[in-house]
Amino acid sequence: MLSENPVSGVLRIRVSKVGATEVPLPRYQTDGAAGMDLQAAIPSEIVIAPGARAKLPTGVAVAIPEGFEGQVRPRSGLAARHGITVLNAPGTVDSDYRGEIQVVLVNHGQEPVAIAPLERIAQLVIAPVARAELVLVESLDETTRGAGGYGSTGR
């Protein structure tokens, strides 16, 4: 059982199950885990060929509170073992989205990879979001780096 963090407390998020495939609710695998595992809500195995992608349902929809987002991130084990990752990592689940969370996986490996029903395919990390107000100015303040882009700070 996870204990309540005395510093930040526990953020309660409403979740509903959607779709035809019954899945367990996402959960943290350890007390120190940052992400809850999302599972493939598929009725049968799906094979992702090398270089191909697949959009997989998770069977859950969430009501993330305003001021937060859900970040859909890859699972390190799938990446290390098979070259499978989340294509638009991290994907964002906005606080006003109420549809089913879906995960776009891509196979960067050299072999086809089978995804089984209920396999853990991604992580959902809940994170705070700052809203910004853009202010148009004539010029920006100078910094040491300046406009140096990719690779400008060293190798």
Stockholm file with secondary structure:
# STOCKHOLM 1.0

chainA/1-155         MLSENPVSGVLRIRVSKVGATEVPLPRYQTDGAAGMDLQAAIPSEIVIAPGARAKLPTGVAVAIPEGFEGQVRPRSGLAARHGITVLNAPGTVDSDYRGEIQVVLVNHGQEPVAIAPLERIAQLVIAPVARAELVLVESLDETTRGAGGYGSTGR
#=GR chainA/1-155 SS CCCCCTTTCCCCCEEEECSSSCCCCCBCSSTTCSSEEEECCCSSCEEECTTCEEEEEEEEEEECCTTEEEEEECCHHHHHHHCEEETTSSEEECTTCCSEEEEEEEECSSSCEEECTTCEEEEEEEEECCCCCCCCCSCCCCCSSTTCCTTTTCC
#=GC SS_cons         CCCCCTTTCCCCCEEEECSSSCCCCCBCSSTTCSSEEEECCCSSCEEECTTCEEEEEEEEEEECCTTEEEEEECCHHHHHHHCEEETTSSEEECTTCCSEEEEEEEECSSSCEEECTTCEEEEEEEEECCCCCCCCCSCCCCCSSTTCCTTTTCC
//
